[in-house]
């Protein structure tokens, strides 16, 4: 993760969107998708960090 405040952070939570009167589930579904994407990004970063540690331990 970068310490640059201007860099886009995919792990930052966004403000909840107001519910649309025609489809109240729309924002809930979007929140679930967003959380799943954040989880996938975290897992990918963790896997990358684990690979780096494994490489250093083999040296």
C-alpha positions as CSV (number, residue, x, y, z in Angstrom):
1,X,0.0,0.0,0.0
2,X,1.2,3.4,-0.9
3,X,1.4,6.4,1.5
4,X,0.7,8.8,-1.3
5,X,-2.7,10.4,-0.4
6,X,-3.5,11.1,-4.1
7,X,-3.1,7.5,-5.2
8,X,-6.3,5.6,-5.7
9,X,-6.9,3.1,-2.9
10,X,-9.2,0.2,-4.0
11,X,-9.5,-0.9,-0.4
12,X,-11.0,2.4,0.9
13,X,-14.7,2.2,1.6
14,X,-16.9,4.5,-0.3
15,X,-19.8,6.4,1.1
16,X,-23.0,4.4,0.9
17,X,-25.2,5.4,-2.0
18,X,-28.8,6.3,-1.2
19,X,-31.3,3.6,-2.0
20,X,-33.1,4.0,-5.3
21,X,-36.9,4.0,-4.8
22,X,-37.5,1.6,-7.7
23,X,-34.8,-0.9,-6.7
24,X,-33.7,-0.8,-3.1
25,X,-31.5,-3.9,-3.6
26,X,-29.4,-2.1,-6.2
27,X,-27.1,-0.4,-3.8
28,X,-26.9,-3.5,-1.5
29,X,-25.8,-5.6,-4.5
30,X,-23.3,-2.9,-5.5
31,X,-21.9,-2.9,-1.9
32,X,-21.5,-6.7,-2.0
33,X,-19.6,-6.5,-5.3
34,X,-17.4,-3.8,-4.0
35,X,-16.6,-5.8,-0.8
36,X,-15.8,-8.9,-2.9
37,X,-13.5,-6.9,-5.1
38,X,-11.7,-5.5,-2.1
39,X,-11.3,-9.0,-0.7
40,X,-9.9,-10.2,-3.9
41,X,-7.4,-7.4,-4.0
42,X,-6.3,-8.1,-0.4
43,X,-5.9,-11.8,-1.1
44,X,-3.8,-11.0,-4.2
45,X,-1.6,-8.7,-2.2
46,X,-1.2,-11.2,0.6
47,X,-0.2,-13.9,-1.9
48,X,2.3,-11.6,-3.5
49,X,3.8,-10.7,0.0
50,X,3.9,-14.4,0.8
51,X,5.8,-15.1,-2.4
52,X,8.3,-12.4,-1.5
53,X,8.8,-13.9,2.0
54,X,9.3,-17.4,0.6
55,X,11.9,-16.1,-1.9
56,X,13.8,-14.3,0.9
57,X,13.7,-17.4,3.1
58,X,15.1,-19.6,0.3
59,X,18.2,-17.3,0.0
